[in-house]
Amino acid sequence: MPKMTVKDIEVAGKRVLVRVDFNVPRDPKTGEITDDSRIRATLPTIKYLTERGARVILISHLGRPDGKFVNELRLTGVAQRLSQILGQQVGVATDCIGPEVEKSVAALKSKDVLLLENLRFHPDEETGSAEFAKALARLGDVFVNDAFGTSHRAHASIAGIAKYLPAVAGFLLEKEITFLGNVLENPAYPFAALVGGAKISDKVKMLERIVNKVDYLLIGGGMAATFLKAQGFEIGRSLFEADRLDIATKLLNKAGQNGIRILLCVDVVVADSIDATENQTASVTNIPANKMIVDIGPQTVAQFGEALRKCKTVFWNGPMGVYEYPQSAAGTRSMATLLAGLEATTIIGGGSTAEVVTEMGLADKMTFVSTGGGASMSFVSGEKLPGVEVLMDKKP
């Protein structure tokens, strides 16, 4: 059932509590925001509300403060960046609940925007506390969820507030579930899924679901080692999931039975450790016993490219190697460049994959870049997202 959005409710003069995902990447040394795309992604919703005279109260988390006030994780810098992008001053509160915050909200005028302090400074946020949700709900007249990236969490600010306020979707959340829903239900064929990342265990449900829908399944990243091991290859000192070998085998067999072409690595980049500055390329039939896989190799890149160029829809989730280290990033960067040049619908499944294409300046070359890594994976896996389920359904 489609969900109601901000367009379906009256917002003029109302206190609109908006859950956003401003958990932006920052420089670990300076704290400077290195990628503000998550902030920019919420602008359509914020501008829609201010243009209609709403009083906008934004709530978000940043990092993992573990329920404590951490000065480096305050949202002041985010408010400053939002002010610059939005073209108006965004106020910032000293907390997200309590009498002082209620005074700040009461002082808001039509079209004002206020960002409350980091929700995760309170342990009750992640435990889904009803009392914490009620305290947040007292600040608004209506609730808008525009934080797709955290909608797979049953946190107080995601699923709890909707029990106490009329709750609808923002434009970003609506866009996310529309794009990701269509890529599974109505893809243009041939359809390929390019899947990477460290572990099969993180993506079992997603793999089990998409294996029935794609023409090609291309597997790289750390999880490739588990698939290679399941096929009997020696993988040296590569990290793999021994308890997932049977699942890898079942997925390979299921794909074969369904006529799906699975492409695994034919060559890989190996090194002494994931952060080693020196590496070498090896065939998967000849991986040195003292080395570990850190990236896909050039022949694999070529084979993946040959398959992807045949496709009209490509869904990509997960880097092809240890992307954090430049010496192990070639495979991932090659895939990003390739997808950016395809005449196909290209969907980037959030998380580190989205960070890669954004950092490379290729985000605008993709059809859609999701803002949610875990959320997009859960959604594509067919799981119900708590933050979406609680929103009001559109009337027939």
BELBELQUI-V559490 format. One record per pair of residues at least 4 apart in sequence whose C-alpha atoms are under 7 Angstrom apart, sorted by sequence separation. I is the first residue (numbers start at 1). J is the second residue. D is the distance in Angstrom with one decimal. If there is no record, write none. Layout:
((I & J & D) (I & J & D))
This chain:
((4 & 8 & 6.0) (27 & 31 & 4.9) (36 & 40 & 6.3) (37 & 41 & 6.0) (38 & 42 & 6.9) (42 & 46 & 6.4) (43 & 47 & 5.8) (44 & 48 & 6.0) (45 & 49 & 6.3) (46 & 50 & 6.3) (47 & 51 & 5.9) (48 & 52 & 6.5) (49 & 53 & 6.5) (50 & 54 & 5.3) (65 & 69 & 6.8) (70 & 74 & 6.8) (75 & 79 & 6.3) (76 & 80 & 6.3) (77 & 81 & 6.3) (78 & 82 & 6.1) (79 & 83 & 6.0) (80 & 84 & 6.4) (81 & 85 & 6.3) (82 & 86 & 5.8) (83 & 87 & 5.8) (97 & 101 & 5.7) (98 & 102 & 6.3) (99 & 103 & 6.3) (100 & 104 & 6.4) (101 & 105 & 6.2) (102 & 106 & 6.1) (103 & 107 & 6.3) (104 & 108 & 6.8) (108 & 112 & 5.9) (123 & 127 & 6.7) (124 & 128 & 6.1) (125 & 129 & 6.4) (129 & 133 & 6.3) (130 & 134 & 6.1) (131 & 135 & 6.2) (132 & 136 & 6.3) (133 & 137 & 6.0) (134 & 138 & 6.2) (147 & 151 & 6.3) (154 & 158 & 6.2) (155 & 159 & 5.9) (156 & 160 & 4.3) (157 & 161 & 5.7) (161 & 165 & 6.4) (162 & 166 & 6.4) (169 & 173 & 6.0) (170 & 174 & 6.2) (171 & 175 & 6.0) (172 & 176 & 6.2) (173 & 177 & 6.4) (174 & 178 & 6.1) (175 & 179 & 6.1) (176 & 180 & 6.0) (177 & 181 & 5.6) (178 & 182 & 6.1) (179 & 183 & 6.2) (180 & 184 & 6.7) (181 & 185 & 6.1) (182 & 186 & 5.1) (183 & 187 & 4.9) (187 & 191 & 6.8) (200 & 204 & 5.8) (203 & 207 & 6.0) (204 & 208 & 6.1) (205 & 209 & 6.2) (206 & 210 & 6.1) (207 & 211 & 5.8) (210 & 214 & 6.1) (220 & 224 & 5.0) (223 & 227 & 6.7) (224 & 228 & 6.1) (225 & 229 & 6.0) (226 & 230 & 6.1) (227 & 231 & 6.4) (228 & 232 & 6.5) (229 & 233 & 5.1) (241 & 245 & 6.7) (244 & 248 & 6.3) (245 & 249 & 6.2) (246 & 250 & 6.2) (247 & 251 & 6.2) (248 & 252 & 6.2) (249 & 253 & 6.2) (250 & 254 & 5.9) (251 & 255 & 6.1) (252 & 256 & 6.3) (253 & 257 & 6.2) (254 & 258 & 6.2) (255 & 259 & 6.2) (256 & 260 & 5.8) (272 & 276 & 6.1) (282 & 286 & 6.2) (283 & 287 & 6.4) (296 & 300 & 6.2) (297 & 301 & 6.3) (298 & 302 & 6.2) (299 & 303 & 6.2) (300 & 304 & 6.0) (301 & 305 & 6.0) (302 & 306 & 6.2) (303 & 307 & 6.5) (304 & 308 & 6.1) (305 & 309 & 6.1) (319 & 323 & 6.6) (325 & 329 & 6.4) (329 & 333 & 6.1) (330 & 334 & 6.0) (331 & 335 & 6.3) (332 & 336 & 6.3) (333 & 337 & 6.2) (334 & 338 & 6.1) (335 & 339 & 6.1) (336 & 340 & 6.2) (337 & 341 & 6.6) (338 & 342 & 6.6) (349 & 353 & 6.7) (350 & 354 & 4.6) (351 & 355 & 6.5) (352 & 356 & 6.2) (353 & 357 & 6.6) (354 & 358 & 6.1) (355 & 359 & 5.9) (356 & 360 & 6.2) (357 & 361 & 6.2) (358 & 362 & 5.8) (362 & 366 & 6.9) (372 & 376 & 5.4) (373 & 377 & 6.3) (374 & 378 & 6.1) (375 & 379 & 6.0) (376 & 380 & 6.0) (377 & 381 & 6.0) (378 & 382 & 6.5) (379 & 383 & 5.5) (385 & 389 & 6.1) (386 & 390 & 6.4) (26 & 31 & 5.3) (27 & 32 & 5.3) (49 & 54 & 5.3) (50 & 55 & 7.0) (65 & 70 & 6.1) (83 & 88 & 5.3) (96 & 101 & 6.4) (120 & 125 & 5.9) (124 & 129 & 5.1) (154 & 159 & 5.3) (155 & 160 & 6.6) (156 & 161 & 6.4) (162 & 167 & 5.3) (169 & 174 & 6.1) (182 & 187 & 6.5) (219 & 224 & 5.9) (228 & 233 & 5.4) (229 & 234 & 6.4) (255 & 260 & 4.9) (271 & 276 & 6.3) (282 & 287 & 5.8) (296 & 301 & 7.0) (323 & 328 & 5.8) (348 & 353 & 6.7) (349 & 354 & 6.8) (357 & 362 & 5.0) (358 & 363 & 5.0) (378 & 383 & 5.4) (379 & 384 & 6.9) (384 & 389 & 6.8) (26 & 32 & 5.2) (27 & 33 & 6.4) (83 & 89 & 5.0) (95 & 101 & 6.5) (119 & 125 & 6.3) (229 & 235 & 6.6) (255 & 261 & 7.0) (322 & 328 & 5.4) (323 & 329 & 4.4) (348 & 354 & 6.2) (357 & 363 & 5.3) (363 & 369 & 6.6) (379 & 385 & 6.9) (26 & 33 & 4.3) (27 & 34 & 6.2) (83 & 90 & 5.2) (125 & 132 & 6.8) (151 & 158 & 6.3) (255 & 262 & 7.0) (271 & 278 & 6.6) (321 & 328 & 5.9) (322 & 329 & 6.4) (339 & 346 & 6.8) (25 & 33 & 6.0) (26 & 34 & 5.1) (93 & 101 & 6.4) (124 & 132 & 6.1) (271 & 279 & 4.6) (321 & 329 & 6.1) (24 & 33 & 6.7) (25 & 34 & 5.8) (270 & 279 & 5.6) (271 & 280 & 6.6) (323 & 332 & 6.9) (25 & 35 & 5.9) (63 & 73 & 6.6) (225 & 235 & 6.6) (269 & 279 & 6.6) (270 & 280 & 5.5) (321 & 331 & 6.6) (24 & 35 & 6.5) (62 & 73 & 6.1) (79 & 90 & 6.0) (269 & 280 & 5.6) (270 & 281 & 6.1) (320 & 331 & 5.7) (321 & 332 & 6.4) (24 & 36 & 6.4) (269 & 281 & 4.4) (270 & 282 & 6.9) (320 & 332 & 4.8) (79 & 92 & 6.5) (225 & 238 & 6.6) (268 & 281 & 5.7) (269 & 282 & 6.3) (319 & 332 & 5.5) (24 & 38 & 6.6) (225 & 239 & 7.0) (226 & 240 & 4.9) (267 & 281 & 6.9) (268 & 282 & 5.5) (225 & 240 & 5.7) (226 & 241 & 5.9) (230 & 245 & 5.3) (267 & 282 & 5.6) (268 & 283 & 6.4) (354 & 369 & 6.2) (22 & 38 & 6.1) (76 & 92 & 6.5) (267 & 283 & 4.2) (268 & 284 & 6.6) (281 & 297 & 6.3) (354 & 370 & 6.9) (21 & 38 & 6.7) (22 & 39 & 5.9) (223 & 240 & 7.0) (266 & 283 & 6.1) (267 & 284 & 5.1) (230 & 248 & 6.5) (266 & 284 & 5.6) (272 & 290 & 7.0) (143 & 162 & 6.8) (226 & 245 & 6.3) (230 & 249 & 6.0) (272 & 291 & 5.0) (273 & 292 & 6.5) (347 & 366 & 6.8) (350 & 369 & 6.4) (96 & 116 & 4.9) (271 & 291 & 5.2) (272 & 292 & 6.3) (274 & 294 & 6.1) (346 & 366 & 5.4) (347 & 367 & 6.0) (348 & 368 & 6.2) (349 & 369 & 6.6) (350 & 370 & 4.5) (351 & 371 & 6.9) (95 & 116 & 6.0) (96 & 117 & 5.0) (193 & 214 & 6.7) (227 & 248 & 5.6) (270 & 291 & 5.8) (271 & 292 & 5.5) (336 & 357 & 6.2) (346 & 367 & 5.0) (347 & 368 & 5.0) (348 & 369 & 4.6) (349 & 370 & 5.3) (350 & 371 & 5.0) (351 & 372 & 5.8) (91 & 113 & 6.3) (92 & 114 & 5.7) (93 & 115 & 6.3) (95 & 117 & 4.6) (96 & 118 & 6.9) (143 & 165 & 6.0) (192 & 214 & 5.5) (270 & 292 & 5.1) (271 & 293 & 6.7) (340 & 362 & 6.4) (345 & 367 & 5.6) (346 & 368 & 6.5) (347 & 369 & 6.0) (348 & 370 & 5.9) (350 & 372 & 4.7) (351 & 373 & 3.8) (90 & 113 & 5.2) (91 & 114 & 4.5) (92 & 115 & 4.7) (93 & 116 & 4.8) (94 & 117 & 5.8) (96 & 119 & 6.3) (133 & 156 & 5.0) (142 & 165 & 5.4) (143 & 166 & 6.0) (144 & 167 & 5.7) (145 & 168 & 6.4) (146 & 169 & 6.1) (191 & 214 & 5.0) (192 & 215 & 5.8) (193 & 216 & 6.4) (194 & 217 & 6.2) (195 & 218 & 6.1) (196 & 219 & 5.9) (198 & 221 & 6.0) (199 & 222 & 6.3) (200 & 223 & 5.5) (270 & 293 & 4.4) (271 & 294 & 6.8) (350 & 373 & 4.1) (90 & 114 & 5.5) (91 & 115 & 6.0) (92 & 116 & 5.7) (93 & 117 & 5.7) (132 & 156 & 6.6) (133 & 157 & 6.1) (137 & 161 & 5.6) (141 & 165 & 6.6) (142 & 166 & 5.2) (143 & 167 & 4.7) (144 & 168 & 5.0) (145 & 169 & 5.0) (146 & 170 & 4.5) (191 & 215 & 5.3) (192 & 216 & 4.6) (193 & 217 & 5.1) (194 & 218 & 4.8) (195 & 219 & 5.1) (196 & 220 & 4.7) (197 & 221 & 4.8) (198 & 222 & 4.1) (199 & 223 & 4.9) (269 & 293 & 5.8) (270 & 294 & 5.5) (296 & 320 & 6.2) (349 & 373 & 6.0) (90 & 115 & 6.8) (92 & 117 & 7.0) (136 & 161 & 7.0) (142 & 167 & 6.3) (143 & 168 & 6.4) (144 & 169 & 5.4) (145 & 170 & 5.7) (146 & 171 & 6.8) (148 & 173 & 5.1) (190 & 215 & 5.9) (191 & 216 & 6.5) (192 & 217 & 5.8) (193 & 218 & 6.2) (194 & 219 & 6.2) (195 & 220 & 6.3) (196 & 221 & 4.2) (197 & 222 & 5.7) (198 & 223 & 5.2) (268 & 293 & 6.4) (269 & 294 & 5.7) (295 & 320 & 6.0) (296 & 321 & 6.5) (340 & 365 & 5.1) (128 & 154 & 6.3) (130 & 156 & 6.8) (144 & 170 & 5.8) (146 & 172 & 5.7) (147 & 173 & 6.4) (196 & 222 & 6.9) (197 & 223 & 6.3) (269 & 295 & 4.9) (295 & 321 & 3.9) (340 & 366 & 5.8) (350 & 376 & 6.7) (128 & 155 & 4.4) (129 & 156 & 5.8) (133 & 160 & 5.2) (134 & 161 & 6.6) (137 & 164 & 6.3) (146 & 173 & 5.0) (196 & 223 & 6.5) (268 & 295 & 5.8) (269 & 296 & 5.8) (294 & 321 & 5.3) (295 & 322 & 6.4) (349 & 376 & 5.9) (127 & 155 & 6.3) (128 & 156 & 4.1) (133 & 161 & 5.0) (137 & 165 & 6.5) (268 & 296 & 4.4) (269 & 297 & 5.4) (294 & 322 & 5.7) (126 & 155 & 4.9) (267 & 296 & 6.5) (268 & 297 & 4.1) (125 & 155 & 5.7) (126 & 156 & 6.7) (130 & 160 & 6.4) (134 & 164 & 6.8) (267 & 297 & 4.8) (301 & 331 & 6.5) (125 & 156 & 5.0) (265 & 296 & 6.5) (313 & 344 & 5.4) (314 & 345 & 6.2) (315 & 346 & 6.0) (316 & 347 & 6.3) (317 & 348 & 6.3) (125 & 157 & 6.6) (128 & 160 & 6.6) (267 & 299 & 6.2) (312 & 344 & 4.4) (313 & 345 & 4.6) (314 & 346 & 4.9) (315 & 347 & 4.8) (316 & 348 & 5.1) (317 & 349 & 4.8) (266 & 299 & 6.7) (267 & 300 & 5.9) (295 & 328 & 5.5) (305 & 338 & 7.0) (309 & 342 & 6.6) (311 & 344 & 6.8) (312 & 345 & 6.1) (313 & 346 & 6.0) (314 & 347 & 6.2) (315 & 348 & 6.1) (316 & 349 & 5.8) (105 & 139 & 6.8) (266 & 300 & 5.5) (294 & 328 & 5.9) (297 & 331 & 6.8) (318 & 352 & 6.8) (319 & 353 & 5.9) (265 & 300 & 5.4) (296 & 331 & 5.5) (318 & 353 & 5.5) (79 & 115 & 6.6) (295 & 331 & 6.2) (317 & 353 & 6.1) (102 & 139 & 6.5) (11 & 49 & 6.9) (16 & 54 & 6.5) (20 & 58 & 6.6) (22 & 60 & 5.9) (23 & 61 & 6.0) (97 & 135 & 6.2) (15 & 54 & 6.3) (16 & 55 & 6.0) (17 & 56 & 6.3) (18 & 57 & 6.0) (19 & 58 & 6.0) (20 & 59 & 6.0) (21 & 60 & 5.6) (22 & 61 & 6.6) (23 & 62 & 4.4) (97 & 136 & 6.2) (12 & 52 & 5.4) (13 & 53 & 5.5) (14 & 54 & 5.2) (15 & 55 & 4.8) (16 & 56 & 5.1) (17 & 57 & 4.8) (18 & 58 & 4.9) (19 & 59 & 5.0) (20 & 60 & 5.4) (21 & 61 & 6.9) (22 & 62 & 6.5) (23 & 63 & 6.3) (224 & 264 & 6.9) (11 & 52 & 6.8) (12 & 53 & 4.8) (13 & 54 & 4.8) (14 & 55 & 5.9) (15 & 56 & 6.1) (16 & 57 & 6.0) (17 & 58 & 6.0) (18 & 59 & 6.1) (19 & 60 & 6.0) (12 & 54 & 4.8) (13 & 55 & 6.4) (75 & 117 & 5.9) (11 & 54 & 5.5) (39 & 82 & 6.7) (74 & 117 & 6.5) (75 & 118 & 6.2) (74 & 118 & 6.1) (211 & 255 & 6.2) (216 & 260 & 5.8) (217 & 261 & 6.3) (218 & 262 & 5.8) (219 & 263 & 6.4) (220 & 264 & 6.9) (215 & 260 & 5.1) (216 & 261 & 4.9) (217 & 262 & 4.7) (218 & 263 & 4.7) (219 & 264 & 5.4) (220 & 265 & 6.7) (214 & 260 & 6.9) (215 & 261 & 6.3) (216 & 262 & 5.8) (217 & 263 & 6.2) (218 & 264 & 6.2) (274 & 322 & 6.9) (275 & 325 & 6.5) (277 & 327 & 6.5) (236 & 287 & 6.1) (69 & 121 & 5.0) (233 & 285 & 6.5) (235 & 287 & 5.9) (236 & 288 & 5.7) (237 & 289 & 6.4) (55 & 108 & 6.3) (67 & 120 & 5.5) (68 & 121 & 4.6) (234 & 287 & 6.7) (236 & 289 & 4.0) (237 & 290 & 5.9) (55 & 109 & 6.2) (66 & 120 & 6.7) (67 & 121 & 4.4) (68 & 122 & 6.4) (236 & 290 & 5.7) (237 & 291 & 5.5) (238 & 292 & 4.1) (55 & 110 & 5.2) (65 & 120 & 6.3) (66 & 121 & 6.9) (67 & 122 & 4.4) (236 & 291 & 5.5) (237 & 292 & 4.8) (238 & 293 & 5.4) (54 & 110 & 5.5) (55 & 111 & 5.4) (56 & 112 & 6.1) (57 & 113 & 6.0) (58 & 114 & 6.1) (59 & 115 & 6.1) (62 & 118 & 6.1) (65 & 121 & 6.1) (67 & 123 & 4.0) (236 & 292 & 5.8) (53 & 110 & 4.9) (54 & 111 & 5.4) (55 & 112 & 5.3) (56 & 113 & 4.7) (57 & 114 & 4.9) (58 & 115 & 4.7) (59 & 116 & 5.4) (61 & 118 & 4.8) (66 & 123 & 6.7) (53 & 111 & 4.9) (55 & 113 & 6.4) (56 & 114 & 6.3) (57 & 115 & 5.9) (58 & 116 & 6.1) (60 & 118 & 6.0) (61 & 119 & 5.0) (60 & 119 & 6.0) (61 & 120 & 5.7) (51 & 111 & 6.8) (50 & 111 & 4.3) (221 & 295 & 6.5) (220 & 296 & 6.5) (218 & 304 & 6.9) (13 & 110 & 5.9) (221 & 319 & 5.8) (221 & 320 & 3.9) (222 & 321 & 6.6) (220 & 320 & 4.9) (221 & 321 & 4.7) (192 & 308 & 6.8) (192 & 311 & 6.5) (190 & 310 & 7.0) (191 & 311 & 5.6) (190 & 311 & 4.6) (191 & 312 & 6.2) (192 & 313 & 6.3) (193 & 314 & 5.7) (194 & 315 & 6.1) (195 & 316 & 5.9) (196 & 317 & 6.2) (197 & 318 & 4.3) (189 & 311 & 6.6) (190 & 312 & 5.5) (191 & 313 & 4.8) (192 & 314 & 4.8) (193 & 315 & 4.8) (194 & 316 & 4.6) (195 & 317 & 5.1) (196 & 318 & 4.0) (197 & 319 & 5.3) (17 & 140 & 5.2) (189 & 312 & 5.6) (190 & 313 & 6.6) (191 & 314 & 5.9) (192 & 315 & 6.4) (193 & 316 & 5.9) (194 & 317 & 6.4) (195 & 318 & 5.6) (196 & 319 & 5.0) (197 & 320 & 6.6) (16 & 140 & 5.4) (188 & 312 & 5.6) (189 & 313 & 6.4) (196 & 320 & 5.2) (15 & 140 & 4.8) (16 & 141 & 6.0) (17 & 142 & 6.2) (18 & 143 & 5.9) (19 & 144 & 6.3) (20 & 145 & 6.9) (45 & 170 & 5.8) (188 & 313 & 5.7) (15 & 141 & 5.2) (16 & 142 & 5.2) (17 & 143 & 4.9) (18 & 144 & 4.7) (19 & 145 & 4.9) (20 & 146 & 5.2) (21 & 147 & 4.8) (45 & 171 & 5.6) (187 & 313 & 6.3) (14 & 141 & 6.1) (15 & 142 & 6.8) (16 & 143 & 6.0) (17 & 144 & 6.1) (18 & 145 & 5.9) (19 & 146 & 5.7) (20 & 147 & 4.4) (44 & 171 & 6.7) (18 & 146 & 6.8) (19 & 147 & 5.8) (21 & 149 & 6.4) (42 & 172 & 6.3) (41 & 172 & 6.6) (19 & 157 & 6.9) (6 & 168 & 6.2) (5 & 168 & 4.8) (6 & 169 & 6.3) (4 & 168 & 5.2) (5 & 169 & 4.4) (6 & 170 & 5.9) (3 & 168 & 6.9) (4 & 169 & 6.2) (5 & 170 & 5.8) (3 & 169 & 6.8) (206 & 377 & 6.4) (209 & 381 & 5.9) (206 & 380 & 6.1) (206 & 381 & 4.0) (205 & 381 & 5.3) (176 & 370 & 6.5) (180 & 380 & 6.7) (149 & 371 & 5.7) (169 & 391 & 6.9) (149 & 372 & 3.6) (152 & 375 & 5.1) (168 & 391 & 5.2) (148 & 372 & 6.1) (149 & 373 & 6.6) (151 & 375 & 6.3) (167 & 391 & 5.1) (168 & 392 & 5.9) (150 & 375 & 6.3) (167 & 392 & 6.0) (149 & 375 & 5.4) (152 & 378 & 6.9) (148 & 375 & 6.7) (159 & 386 & 5.8) (159 & 387 & 5.0) (162 & 390 & 6.2) (158 & 387 & 5.1) (162 & 391 & 6.9) (159 & 390 & 6.3) (154 & 386 & 5.5) (152 & 385 & 4.6) (153 & 386 & 6.4) (154 & 387 & 6.9) (151 & 385 & 5.8) (152 & 386 & 5.7) (151 & 386 & 6.1) (152 & 387 & 6.4) (151 & 387 & 4.3) (151 & 388 & 6.5) (38 & 371 & 6.6) (3 & 391 & 6.3) (4 & 392 & 5.6) (3 & 392 & 5.8) (4 & 393 & 5.5) (3 & 393 & 4.4) (4 & 394 & 4.8) (2 & 393 & 5.9) (3 & 394 & 5.1) (1 & 393 & 6.2) (2 & 394 & 5.7))
